[in-house]
Amino acid sequence: MTTDVSKSEQKPSVLSLEPNDVQRLANLCGPFDQHLRLIEKRLNVAIHNRGNQFSIYGKSDAAELAQQFLQAVFKQTEHDTITAEMIHVQLRHAGHDHAPDKSTDSVNEIPVIRTKKELIKPRGLNQQKYVQSVRRHDINFGVGPAGTGKTYLAVALAVEALLNNEVERILLVRPAVEAGEKLGFLPGDLAQKIDPYLRPLYDALYEMLGVETVNKLIERQVIEIAPLAYMRGRTLNSSYIILDESQNTTRAQMKMFLTRIGFGSTAVITGDMSQIDLPRGTQSGLVHVSRVLRDVDGISFTYFASADVVRHPLVQRIVDAYDEFEANDTSEPPKSHER
């Protein structure tokens, strides 16, 4: 048992879930009751069930929270296959709000992204707000640590818009900034050098459209991979443009990119302000633009935090540990020996 709750000391809170559907109950509990164990660990309760009858041991507020959470997730089983990752994300929001995420109570309230191969549902309240903001605004910023789904969801929305004939093409853009590796030693021209850095975007496209379809669309330039330097002088109409790793743009590059946006286009700019690879003394265009445009109508900013990480739970702890260390670190950075 992963909790400190003792059955003998407390009267259980009893929950009966209807309908008594064996498949839905198995979906709720997970393989070997894995989902129940996650709920126990996060909410500090003990859960025992026989069929659709659940006994929840713990402090009254924790037991009530667990009961409400089980009811909300059980309602989702009517439409969804529940995964440990979904439980993990929803538990974080339940813990921060001291109540289950109300947006999980109704599947109809969660924005669904439709692609060729699958339906994609945002995980957690912040991702849902992000998707809704991108659908309502022409220029959107998704800012936060790795693993929060900001780029993946942007690609999914771009694919959906293309399939619905809302745009004529998708452009994937990235600044050519070295992140520890030297681009000059890679073979090929600039586009070929930057291609490996866009692999996460390719992987998302392959997942949503299939490899063959993506390759055909790239050949027809319906999907275009463009280093940021190649954007100068262009006007992009009827396009869905994603600027990834935007923390590595300069102020001038960010302004140049934003002024490329034409009629019928949507732009999504994603980045992580904690992973800036620009030369020392160069201000990040993402940091600057978040101050310049924060109050401009028609532009949305969605800020993600470590609590929104949807990868392995350790990723959230790693992000928090780095943030805490850097906030308290007063040591001098190592001096460069470059001449």
KEGULO-717905 format. One record per residue: x, y, z of N, C-alpha, C, CB in turn. Coordinates in pm, whole numbers, padded with zeros to 5 digits, always signed. Atoms other than C-alpha are relative to their C-alpha. Glycine has a CB too. Layout:
BEGIN
XYZXYZXYZXYZ;...
***
This chain:
BEGIN
+00084-00120+00000+00000+00000+00000+00087+00124+00000-00095+00001+00122;-00082-00119+00017+00132+00343-00095-00040+00113+00092-00006+00046-00141;+00044-00108-00087-00059+00543+00167+00026-00036+00145-00149+00032-00022;-00017+00021-00143-00036+00586+00544-00134-00018+00070+00077+00116+00062;+00134+00007-00056-00411+00538+00593-00024-00137+00061-00105+00031-00108;+00032+00126-00067-00519+00273+00841-00151-00023-00003+00052+00000+00147;+00142+00029+00009-00856+00105+00781-00064-00008+00139-00023-00131-00074;+00058+00027-00130-00904+00018+01147-00033+00127+00076+00094-00084+00082;+00018-00122-00077-00895+00380+01264-00115+00086-00051+00126+00080-00003;+00096-00091+00059-01156+00531+01033-00114-00075-00065+00068+00090-00101;+00116+00055+00068-01501+00467+00898+00009+00038-00147-00132+00052+00063;-00019-00031+00141-01493+00441+00520-00114+00083-00057+00015-00127-00080;+00101-00066+00082-01674+00663+00276-00037-00100-00110+00052+00137-00060;+00045+00105+00091-01883+00430+00060-00056+00063-00126-00106-00090+00067;+00043-00052+00129-01940+00492-00310-00048-00116-00088+00116+00077-00069;+00053+00098+00093-02157+00296-00551-00010+00065-00137-00140-00055+00047;-00003-00056+00134-02096+00359-00921-00097-00075-00091+00143-00005-00059;+00099+00057+00092-02377+00302-01169+00019+00060-00140-00144+00026+00051;+00045+00140-00003-02423+00141-01410+00113-00095+00040-00055-00041-00137;-00098+00102-00041-02252-00173-01283+00052-00070-00124-00064-00102+00100;-00055+00047+00128-02057-00219-01606+00142-00049+00023-00003+00114-00108;-00131+00060-00030-01761-00457-01575+00112+00065-00080-00004-00151-00029;-00104-00058+00085-01569-00308-01869+00033+00143+00043-00044-00001-00146;-00024-00138-00043-01613+00051-01752+00072+00004+00135-00132+00078+00009;-00066+00005-00132-01511-00040-01397+00147-00041-00015-00073-00098+00094;-00139+00041+00025-01198-00216-01527+00078+00115-00062+00005-00123-00093;-00061-00118+00061-01123+00093-01737+00034+00103+00107-00094+00062-00106;-00023-00095-00109-01157+00310-01425+00116-00043+00088-00126+00015+00085;-00102+00047-00096-00938+00093-01202+00137-00017-00063-00044-00133+00061;-00127+00017+00069-00669+00026-01465+00057-00139+00020+00098+00103+00049;-00063+00132-00013-00445-00279-01509+00055-00020+00141+00113-00016-00103;-00045+00030-00137-00384-00439-01167-00031+00116+00096+00152-00030+00002;+00046-00113-00084-00573-00141-01011+00102+00114+00003-00027-00049+00142;-00105-00102+00006-00292+00089-01123-00057+00140+00022+00072-00007-00135;+00058-00134-00014-00523+00391-01144-00042+00029+00144-00121+00015-00094;+00038-00018-00140-00656+00336-00794+00122+00026+00087-00075-00124+00051;-00121-00022-00079-00302+00316-00659+00053+00144-00018+00109-00102-00042;-00040-00139+00023-00221+00653-00822-00086+00096+00081-00008+00035-00148;+00092-00086-00076-00528+00809-00663+00031-00008+00149-00148-00040-00027;-00035+00017-00141-00437+00662-00324+00123+00081+00038+00023-00148+00032;-00127-00066-00030-00083+00796-00339-00014+00151+00000+00106-00042-00099;+00011-00146+00014-00182+01147-00450-00090+00061+00105-00052+00035-00139;+00098-00058-00091-00479+01198-00218+00013-00053+00143-00139-00027-00050;-00022+00057-00133-00348+00997+00080-00127-00065+00055+00049+00108+00097;+00116+00079-00042-00645+00763+00098+00029-00146-00032-00132+00049-00070;-00005+00142+00037-00695+00387+00079-00133-00035-00065+00028-00092+00125;+00121+00032+00075-00942+00255-00176-00009-00151-00017+00001+00071-00138;+00027+00141+00019-01094-00093-00176-00133-00013-00073-00001-00077+00137;+00124+00013+00073-01356-00210-00417-00035-00147-00024+00009+00074-00133;+00054+00129+00041-01572-00509-00491-00110+00030-00101-00054-00085+00124;+00094-00036+00106-01743-00470-00824-00012+00151-00008-00137-00063+00025;+00022-00145+00009-01901-00124-00834-00012+00065+00136-00126+00028-00080;+00006-00054-00136-01887-00077-00456+00142+00036+00046-00065-00103+00098;-00132-00049-00040-01591+00135-00338-00005+00050+00144+00047+00114-00095;-00017-00049-00137-01480+00195+00020+00127+00085+00003+00008-00118+00103;-00112-00094+00001-01254+00497+00069+00033+00038+00143-00034+00127-00085;-00045-00030-00136-01052+00536+00390+00095+00119-00004+00070-00123+00063;-00087-00117-00008-00891+00866+00485-00072+00113+00071+00045+00045-00139;+00063-00118-00059-00958+01208+00628-00122+00038-00082+00099+00118+00009;+00129-00023+00065-01306+01330+00545+00012+00082-00127-00094+00068+00095;-00012-00083+00120-01198+01601+00299+00070-00075-00112+00077+00130+00032;-00071+00078+00102-00954+01367+00121-00090-00109-00056+00127-00062+00060;+00090+00105+00045-01212+01088+00107-00109+00057-00092-00064-00072+00120;+00102-00064+00084-01472+01326-00034+00057+00037-00136-00056+00126+00070;-00066-00035+00126-01225+01449-00294+00019-00124-00087+00135+00068+00027;-00020+00124+00075-01141+01091-00393-00132-00052-00056+00065-00107+00090;+00131+00045+00045-01511+01005-00416-00046+00080-00122-00103+00012+00114;+00039-00085+00112-01582+01302-00643+00087-00028-00123+00011+00149+00040;-00092+00026+00110-01275+01224-00851-00035-00131-00071+00145-00004+00051;+00038+00128+00058-01377+00861-00901-00128+00012-00082-00018-00104+00111;+00125-00019+00073-01725+00970-01007+00025+00070-00134-00100+00080+00085;-00028-00075+00122-01586+01218-01260+00071-00088-00103+00086+00124+00031;-00075+00084+00093-01341+00968-01410-00089-00115-00051+00126-00057+00068;+00090+00107+00043-01605+00693-01418-00094+00051-00110-00082-00053+00119;+00084-00058+00105-01825+00926-01623+00076+00006-00132-00049+00142+00041;-00082-00004+00121-01537+00963-01869+00012-00136-00067+00138+00054+00032;-00017+00134+00057-01517+00586-01913-00108-00035-00102+00001-00104+00111;+00105+00025+00098-01839+00601-02113+00049+00031-00141-00123+00084+00032;-00047-00044+00131-01644+00769-02396+00148-00028-00023-00026+00147-00015;-00145+00003+00013-01272+00730-02326+00060-00126+00062+00061+00122+00064;-00084+00099-00067-01011+00470-02249+00092+00075+00095+00082-00086-00104;-00076-00073-00101-00858+00594-01926+00142-00056+00006-00068-00009+00140;-00141+00039-00012-00478+00588-01903+00057+00055+00129+00081+00050-00121;-00068-00050-00120-00241+00636-01613+00041+00145-00017+00123-00086+00033;-00040-00138+00026-00123+00956-01779-00116+00095+00021+00054+00013-00143;+00117-00083-00020-00477+01096-01781-00030+00016+00149-00122-00059-00072;+00021-00006-00145-00518+01009-01414+00102+00093+00065+00009-00140+00063;-00108-00081-00056-00183+01169-01335-00027+00149-00019+00133-00037-00064;+00026-00141+00031-00275+01498-01508-00119+00052+00079-00024+00018-00151;+00121-00046-00067-00624+01522-01361+00017+00006+00152-00117-00090-00034;-00027-00004-00144-00500+01442-01011+00075+00126+00039+00080-00123+00043;-00075-00123-00031-00257+01735-01026-00094+00118+00010+00107+00026-00107;+00094-00112-00004-00538+01975-01105-00096-00014+00117-00078+00008-00132;+00086+00021-00116-00759+01818-00841+00071+00042+00127-00043-00146+00009;-00076-00036-00119-00483+01863-00584+00019+00149+00015+00132-00066-00001;-00025-00145-00008-00414+02227-00671-00127+00076+00032+00059+00051-00131;+00126-00072-00020-00781+02325-00666-00076-00051+00123-00088-00014-00123;+00068+00064-00112-00875+02102-00368-00139-00048-00038-00009+00095+00118;+00125+00056+00052-01158+01973-00587+00030-00052-00138-00116+00107-00002;-00026+00051+00133-01178+01772-00905-00014+00108-00104-00092-00115-00032;+00009-00092+00113-01125+01958-01229-00139-00012-00061+00112-00028-00106;+00139+00008+00045-01485+02043-01319-00009-00022-00150-00074+00125+00038;+00005+00016+00144-01395+02043-01685+00002-00147-00041+00115+00073-00065;-00003+00142+00033-01354+01664-01666-00137-00065+00019+00102-00071+00085;+00129+00060-00028-01716+01613-01559-00081-00024-00127-00078+00089+00094;+00075+00015+00123-01850+01653-01910+00096-00004-00117-00101+00115-00018;-00088+00013+00115-01673+01527-02217-00028+00109-00102-00015-00138-00064;+00038-00101+00099-01865+01779-02425+00068+00134+00025-00150+00018+00000;-00063-00127-00031-01689+02065-02246+00147+00001-00039-00014+00031+00148;-00141+00008+00034-01342+01944-02347+00016+00016-00151+00062-00133+00048;-00017-00017+00144-01229+02075-02687+00074-00119-00060+00076+00129-00030;-00058+00116+00067-01151+01787-02922+00063+00045-00131-00107-00111-00025;-00069-00029+00126-00896+01815-03206-00009-00123-00088+00150+00042+00025;+00020+00113+00091-00980+01597-03505+00108-00001-00107-00141+00007-00065;-00100+00020+00104-00694+01470-03721-00037-00124-00080+00142-00012+00061;+00033+00111+00089-00684+01205-03992+00000-00134+00073+00097-00004-00115;-00019+00131-00061-00571+00919-03767-00056-00011+00141+00145-00032+00002;+00047+00012-00138-00701+01010-03422-00066+00129+00047+00115-00037+00092;+00055-00115-00071-00899+01240-03196+00093+00033+00116-00146-00028+00050;-00093-00043-00104-00682+01443-02958-00075+00089+00097+00122+00074-00061;+00066-00079-00104-00818+01574-02629+00106+00061+00091-00098-00088+00081;-00096-00064-00091-00621+01829-02428-00012-00059+00139-00023+00153+00005;-00003+00057-00134-00516+01701-02088+00020+00112+00101+00112-00107+00014;-00014-00103-00102-00578+01935-01800-00059+00133-00044+00145+00019+00036;+00071-00125+00024-00740+02275-01770+00082+00097-00084-00037+00065+00131;-00082-00097+00072-00445+02478-01900+00011-00036-00148+00140+00008+00062;-00003+00042+00140-00417+02272-02220-00133+00031-00069+00032-00149-00010;+00130-00029+00057-00790+02313-02276-00015+00149-00032-00112-00045+00095;+00005-00145+00023-00765+02691-02238+00089+00038-00117+00043+00076+00127;-00095-00026+00108-00468+02690-02475-00065-00030-00136+00128-00085+00018;+00067+00037+00125-00663+02507-02748-00111+00098-00034-00057-00143+00009;+00109-00095+00023-00961+02737-02707+00054+00136-00043-00086+00015+00124;-00060-00129+00036-00737+03045-02725+00052-00001-00143+00113+00035+00097;-00055+00009+00135-00563+02926-03042-00113+00004-00104+00084-00128-00017;+00113+00001+00093-00901+02867-03207-00067+00137-00012-00102-00103+00044;+00067-00131+00001-01017+03218-03119+00088+00113-00049-00050+00033+00137;-00092-00109+00032-00706+03424-03197+00087-00033-00121+00087+00032+00122;-00087+00019+00116-00486+03475-03501+00146-00018+00039-00013+00118-00094;-00138+00013-00048-00161+03505-03303-00005-00048+00145+00078+00136-00011;+00007+00064-00131-00099+03286-03001+00139-00039+00048-00090-00124-00007;-00127+00038-00062+00190+03225-02762-00027-00109+00103+00069+00123+00065;+00001+00105-00100+00240+02903-02567+00137-00005+00065-00039-00137-00061;-00129-00017-00067+00513+02953-02308+00006-00091+00122+00022+00148+00041;-00013+00085-00117+00639+02699-02059+00101-00110-00022-00132-00060+00036;-00106+00103+00005+00867+02403-01985-00033-00112-00098+00023-00058+00138;+00017+00115+00089+00919+02098-02203-00099-00099+00061+00135-00069-00027;+00091+00104-00046+00655+01828-02184-00139+00047+00034+00056-00064+00117;+00133-00050-00033+00351+02053-02143-00097-00009-00118+00009+00144+00046;+00087+00024+00114+00214+01971-02489-00027+00120-00087-00127-00052+00048;+00030-00124+00073+00228+02325-02627+00027-00014-00150+00082+00115+00057;-00032+00017+00141+00397+02229-02957-00084-00110-00063+00149-00031-00018;+00079+00112+00052+00215+01897-03003-00142+00045-00031-00002-00116+00100;+00136-00047+00022-00124+02064-02965-00006+00101-00114-00056+00063+00128;-00004-00096+00111-00022+02343-03203+00002-00073-00134+00123+00092+00013;-00005+00079+00123+00064+02083-03468-00135-00065-00026+00112-00107+00008;+00131+00063+00016-00265+01902-03406-00104+00099-00052-00048-00061+00133;+00094-00103+00046-00462+02225-03450+00029+00041-00144+00007+00122+00091;-00037-00033+00139-00269+02302-03769-00051-00108-00096+00153+00015-00014;+00047+00111+00082-00351+01956-03910-00152+00006-00015+00043-00135+00060;+00146-00009+00004-00717+01998-03820-00045+00112-00094-00056+00025+00141;+00035-00114+00087-00731+02339-03991+00024-00033-00147+00081+00124+00039;-00031+00038+00139-00567+02196-04305-00105-00098-00053+00141-00063-00009;+00098+00100+00043-00806+01899-04320-00138+00062-00020-00009-00112+00102;+00129-00069+00012-01103+02136-04277+00003+00110-00106-00040+00060+00134;-00016-00101+00107-00973+02355-04564-00009+00144+00054-00106-00021-00108;-00003-00135-00057-00942+02651-04327+00128+00073-00038-00013-00007+00153;-00126-00056+00048-00584+02706-04443+00047-00082-00119+00109+00003+00113;-00050+00068+00119-00394+02612-04758+00132-00072+00025+00017+00099-00112;-00130+00063-00026-00064+02512-04599+00039+00017+00145+00109+00059-00092;-00057-00007-00135+00128+02455-04279+00148+00032-00013-00022-00135+00079;-00143-00033-00005+00465+02615-04209+00053-00027+00139+00025+00148-00041;-00068+00029-00126+00694+02482-03938+00132+00075-00001+00023-00155+00019;-00113-00093+00001+00956+02740-03846+00078-00015+00129-00049+00147-00018;-00087+00009-00118+01253+02728-03613+00122+00087-00019+00042-00147+00027;-00125-00076+00013+01543+02963-03541+00120-00093-00004+00015+00099+00117;-00120+00083+00014+01883+02823-03640+00102+00043+00105+00061+00011-00143;-00090-00034-00111+02049+02860-03301+00057-00129+00055-00073+00081+00111;-00068+00119-00049+02304+02609-03177-00026-00018+00149+00151+00008-00027;+00026+00031-00140+02207+02441-02851+00106-00096+00050-00141-00061+00018;-00110+00085-00044+02548+02307-02757+00070-00069-00114-00050-00103+00096;-00060+00063+00116+02604+02148-03098+00031+00107-00104-00094-00108-00059;-00041-00095+00102+02773+02324-03391-00066-00036-00133+00153+00002-00014;+00070+00025+00126+02550+02352-03697+00097-00009-00117-00103+00109-00026;-00093-00006+00113+02850+02423-03919+00062-00133-00034+00107+00097+00030;-00061+00130+00025+02978+02067-03882-00100-00100-00058+00058-00054+00128;+00099+00090+00057+02650+01914-04004+00000+00013-00152-00140+00030+00057;-00001-00006+00146+02625+01824-04375-00122+00074-00055+00005-00140-00059;+00114-00058+00069+02401+02007-04623-00011+00150+00018-00124-00064+00047;+00026-00142-00013+02260+02356-04657-00071+00027+00131-00083+00053-00119;+00058-00037-00129+02090+02547-04376-00129-00078+00028-00028+00150+00005;+00125+00074-00020+01752+02379-04433+00027-00143+00043-00084+00001-00129;-00033+00138-00036+01914+02035-04416+00064-00009+00138+00092-00060-00104;-00063+00000-00133+02118+02130-04111-00104+00010+00111+00099+00117+00011;+00100-00023-00104+01808+02239-03922-00104-00109+00006-00069+00133-00021;+00102+00103+00010+01595+01945-04032-00004-00092+00123+00023-00082-00124;+00007+00088-00117+01698+01715-03741-00060+00068+00123+00138-00050+00034;+00053-00072-00115+01600+01986-03493-00152+00007-00003+00059+00140+00007;+00145-00003+00014+01243+01973-03627-00061-00139+00011-00038+00061-00134;+00049+00137-00007+01213+01599-03570-00124-00016+00088+00110-00089+00051;+00123+00014-00079+00954+01636-03287-00124+00044-00077+00011+00081+00127;+00114-00045+00080+00730+01826-03530-00035-00105-00105+00030+00136-00066;+00023+00108+00095+00775+01556-03795-00072-00117+00067+00134-00047-00061;+00059+00115-00069+00693+01285-03542-00148+00024+00029+00075-00028+00130;+00140-00032-00027+00371+01463-03444-00083-00008-00128-00012+00139+00062;+00072+00005+00128+00270+01502-03810-00020-00144-00046+00077+00079-00107;+00012+00141+00039+00343+01134-03882-00109-00069+00081+00135-00072+00019;+00098+00062-00089+00129+01034-03585-00143+00039-00040+00028+00040+00145;+00135-00051+00028-00165+01247-03698-00046-00023-00144-00004+00147+00029;+00036+00011+00141-00152+01206-04077+00052-00127-00066+00051+00118-00074;-00065+00113+00064+00068+00906-04150+00121+00044-00080-00098-00074-00090;-00127-00036+00063+00418+00903-04298-00019+00031-00148+00103-00114+00017;+00016-00018+00145+00311+00867-04661-00070+00131-00032-00078-00117-00059;+00073-00124+00025+00061+01153-04645+00087+00122+00028-00127+00006+00086;-00086-00113-00034+00309+01384-04472+00105+00023-00108+00069-00023+00137;-00103-00014+00103+00581+01314-04729-00056+00057-00129+00066-00135-00027;+00063-00055+00120+00341+01384-05016-00030+00148+00016-00129-00077-00033;+00033-00140-00024+00229+01711-04857+00126+00086+00002-00076+00016+00133;-00127-00074+00003+00592+01816-04808+00048+00017-00143+00107-00073+00085;-00040-00010+00142+00667+01737-05174-00080+00106-00073-00018-00135-00069;+00086-00098+00065+00373+01954-05279+00008+00137+00067-00143-00048+00001;-00020-00122-00077+00485+02224-05032-00127+00047+00069+00053+00110-00090;+00115-00031-00085+00152+02208-04853+00047+00007+00145-00113-00106-00017;-00071-00013-00127+00366+02143-04547+00142+00044-00033+00000-00136+00081;-00132-00057+00030+00681+02355-04549+00081+00011+00128-00014+00139-00067;-00094-00012-00110+00980+02334-04318+00091+00118-00031+00083-00132+00022;-00070-00124+00034+01141+02677-04298+00084+00050+00117-00099+00108-00043;-00080-00072-00099+01437+02807-04098-00048+00145+00009+00152-00006-00036;+00051-00136-00021+01343+03144-03950+00066+00102-00093+00022+00042+00145;-00071-00094+00087+01608+03319-04162-00062+00009-00138+00146-00040-00012;+00060+00003+00134+01414+03219-04475-00134+00072-00005-00017-00142-00045;+00132-00061-00004+01099+03405-04363+00002+00147-00041-00057-00012+00139;-00008-00142+00028+01225+03755-04431-00053+00032-00140+00144+00048+00014;+00052-00045+00128+01038+03934-04709-00126-00070-00046+00103-00016-00102;+00119+00074+00041+00749+03687-04723-00125+00054+00068+00017-00150+00032;+00129-00026-00061+00380+03749-04659-00079-00129-00006-00076+00117-00072;+00058+00133-00009+00197+03439-04543-00151+00010+00018+00062-00079+00115;+00145+00001-00003-00173+03426-04631-00052-00143+00006-00057+00073-00123;+00068+00131-00005-00411+03135-04561+00094-00111+00046-00058-00035-00138;-00100+00095-00048-00141+02957-04366-00014-00020+00151+00142+00049-00034;-00011+00029-00143-00097+02792-04027+00149-00008+00029-00076-00135+00040;-00144-00013-00021+00246+02891-03899+00034-00029+00146+00050+00142-00040;-00045+00034-00136+00417+02737-03597+00148+00037+00012-00022-00152+00031;-00138-00035-00031+00733+02899-03464+00038-00070+00129+00019+00155+00013;-00040+00079-00116+00895+02648-03230+00134+00051+00053+00010-00150-00038;-00125-00042-00065+01180+02716-02984+00020+00152-00014+00121-00076-00061;-00007-00145+00025+01099+03088-03006+00081+00075+00104-00139+00057-00005;-00087-00068-00097+01303+03164-02695+00137+00031-00059+00016-00086+00126;-00130-00021+00064+01603+03150-02929-00008+00096-00118+00057-00133-00046;+00005-00109+00096+01483+03433-03151+00053+00126+00066-00145+00022-00053;-00035-00133-00050+01628+03782-03116-00123+00089-00006+00118+00061-00082;+00112-00094+00006+01404+04083-03072-00034+00033-00146+00034+00130+00077;+00023-00035+00141+01447+04174-03441-00064-00117-00075+00131+00041-00068;+00056+00117+00067+01371+03817-03555-00146-00021+00037+00081-00125+00035;+00139+00017-00042+01054+03797-03349-00091+00102-00068-00012+00011+00152;+00080-00103+00067+00927+04127-03489-00015-00033-00148+00065+00139+00018;+00005+00037+00141+01015+04013-03842-00101-00112-00022+00138-00042-00049;+00092+00113+00016+00827+03686-03795-00145+00043+00015+00032-00109+00102;+00139-00038-00027+00513+03843-03650-00057+00089-00111-00009+00072+00133;+00048-00088+00106+00492+04096-03932-00010-00071-00135+00091+00121-00013;+00021+00079+00122+00487+03814-04192-00144-00048-00011+00096-00121-00002;+00131+00061-00005+00136+03712-04089-00096+00074-00092-00053+00000+00144;+00094-00059+00094-00118+03770-04368-00144-00035+00032+00033-00044-00141;+00143+00026-00020-00495+03737-04410-00028-00150+00001-00082+00070-00109;+00040+00140-00006-00656+03408-04316+00102-00092+00063-00030-00048-00136;-00107+00081-00060-00350+03291-04124-00011-00004+00152+00137+00054-00040;-00011+00015-00145-00299+03164-03771+00145-00031+00033-00094-00113+00054;-00138+00023-00044+00035+03177-03593+00000-00047+00145+00086+00129-00016;-00020+00047-00137+00134+02979-03284+00149+00002+00028-00059-00144+00021;-00140-00016-00035+00462+03069-03117+00022-00070+00134+00041+00151+00007;-00025+00076-00123+00596+02823-02860+00144+00017+00045-00033-00150-00021;-00136-00014-00052+00898+02844-02634+00007-00020+00149+00055+00135-00036;-00029+00023-00142+01056+02787-02296+00105+00101+00043+00047-00147+00026;-00091-00107-00039+01214+03092-02135+00117-00048+00086-00075+00106+00073;-00109+00052-00084+01431+02869-01915+00107-00070-00082-00055-00096+00105;-00096+00071+00085+01616+02720-02215+00045+00088-00117-00060-00131-00053;-00046-00095+00102+01758+03020-02401+00145-00031-00035-00014+00147+00050;-00134+00034+00047+02065+02937-02613+00066+00113-00077-00007-00123-00088;-00057-00115+00070+02135+03285-02748+00133+00040+00063-00097+00118+00003;-00125-00049-00058+02479+03441-02702-00026+00092+00118+00083+00073-00105;+00015-00084-00119+02529+03617-02371-00013+00147-00041+00119-00020+00097;+00021-00141+00030+02399+03972-02380-00107+00025-00105+00127+00062-00045;+00104-00012+00100+02138+03901-02651-00134-00031+00064+00026-00092-00121;+00130+00021-00063+01782+03943-02528-00088-00089-00086-00070+00133+00027;+00090+00090+00070+01535+03672-02621-00120+00077-00054-00046-00113+00093;+00118-00062+00059+01264+03783-02860-00128-00042+00069-00008-00034-00145;+00119+00046-00071+01014+03572-02665-00019+00075+00131+00010-00150+00026;+00008-00076-00125+01095+03742-02336-00047+00143-00028+00137+00000+00072;+00033-00138+00034+01071+04083-02502-00145+00013-00046+00095+00052-00108;+00134-00013+00057+00748+04019-02694-00108-00025+00104-00017-00097-00116;+00101+00026-00103+00570+03889-02385-00031+00127+00079+00048-00110+00095;+00025-00129-00064+00605+04240-02243-00063+00099-00097+00130+00058+00055;+00047-00098+00099+00538+04432-02563-00146-00024-00038+00088-00005-00125;+00132+00031+00058+00223+04250-02676-00100-00056+00101+00016-00098-00111;+00085+00070-00097+00072+04123-02351-00141+00059+00010+00065+00003+00136;+00132-00063-00012-00217+04376-02363-00063+00031-00136+00012+00127+00080;+00053-00028+00134-00279+04378-02740-00117-00093-00029+00111-00017-00108;+00118+00079+00033-00627+04264-02843+00028-00091-00119-00120+00091-00029;-00015+00093+00111-00641+03960-03069+00120-00090+00011+00008+00074-00128;-00118+00083-00024-00323+03804-02927-00016-00070+00134+00130+00085-00004;+00016+00074-00125-00332+03530-02666+00135-00051+00051-00097-00119-00020;-00116+00059-00067-00067+03420-02417-00050-00108+00096+00084+00109+00075;+00029+00108-00094-00094+03084-02241+00132-00040+00065-00068-00122-00071;-00123+00032-00074+00165+03020-01970-00018-00135+00071+00034+00112+00103;+00001+00131-00062+00234+02661-01869+00103-00004+00113+00030-00111-00104;-00091+00018-00113+00403+02552-01547+00035-00148+00012-00062+00053+00133;-00040+00140-00017+00563+02232-01422-00119-00090+00029+00103-00011+00112;+00119+00081-00030+00221+02118-01300-00072-00046-00125-00095+00079+00086;+00066+00036+00126+00112+02099-01667+00078-00105-00079-00020+00123-00084;-00081+00098+00072+00386+01853-01768-00077-00131-00011+00136-00023+00071;+00076+00123+00023+00225+01545-01924+00091-00117-00035-00103+00021-00112;-00093+00112+00018+00538+01331-01955+00012-00075+00132+00140+00051-00050;-00025+00076-00122+00680+01104-01687-00005+00093+00120+00136-00072-00007;+00009-00086-00118+00605+01241-01337+00133+00059+00045-00060-00076+00114;-00131-00053-00039+00980+01283-01279+00036+00127-00076+00108-00105-00022;-00030-00120+00077+00990+01547-01553-00046+00125+00075-00067-00006-00139;+00049-00113-00078+00777+01778-01340+00095+00031+00116-00141-00029+00054;-00090-00022-00114+01010+01728-01042+00134+00056-00047+00021-00131+00078;-00126-00052+00055+01316+01791-01261-00013+00148-00030+00040-00077-00128;+00022-00142+00032+01170+02120-01387-00003+00083+00128-00132+00019-00078;+00008-00072-00127+01087+02227-01030+00137+00013+00066-00098-00069+00095;-00131+00000-00064+01433+02131-00904+00093+00101-00067+00062-00140-00005;-00082-00097+00073+01608+02332-01178-00043+00144+00033-00010-00026-00151;+00049-00135-00029+01385+02635-01114+00043+00045+00139-00153+00006-00011;-00037-00035-00137+01454+02624-00740+00150+00023+00013-00044-00111+00096;-00145-00015-00008+01827+02575-00785+00046+00131-00062+00070-00118-00069;-00044-00121+00069+01865+02858-01036-00047+00127+00071-00052-00001-00142;+00049-00116-00075+01654+03091-00821+00089+00031+00120-00143-00023+00046;-00082-00018-00121+01887+03035-00525+00150-00001-00027-00032-00109+00098;-00142+00012+00033+02218+02998-00710+00063+00138-00013+00019-00081-00130;-00068-00130+00004+02447+03294-00644+00143-00012-00050-00001+00063+00137;-00139+00020+00047+02767+03142-00783+00020+00067-00134+00033-00150-00011;-00034-00064+00126+02944+03308-01073+00002-00105-00111+00136+00074+00010;-00007+00094+00111+02900+03142-01413+00144-00020-00044-00084+00048-00118;-00139+00022+00043+03217+02983-01555+00040+00097-00110+00019-00144-00049;-00050-00093+00102+03430+03219-01759+00032-00072-00129+00124+00074+00051;-00029+00059+00130+03461+03154-02130+00146+00017-00033-00087+00064-00109;-00140-00006+00043+03807+03074-02268+00013+00024-00150+00073-00128+00039;-00004-00025+00143+03706+03149-02626+00064+00136-00027-00141-00006-00060;-00066-00125+00037+03907+03419-02801-00066+00059-00121+00149-00022-00026;
***
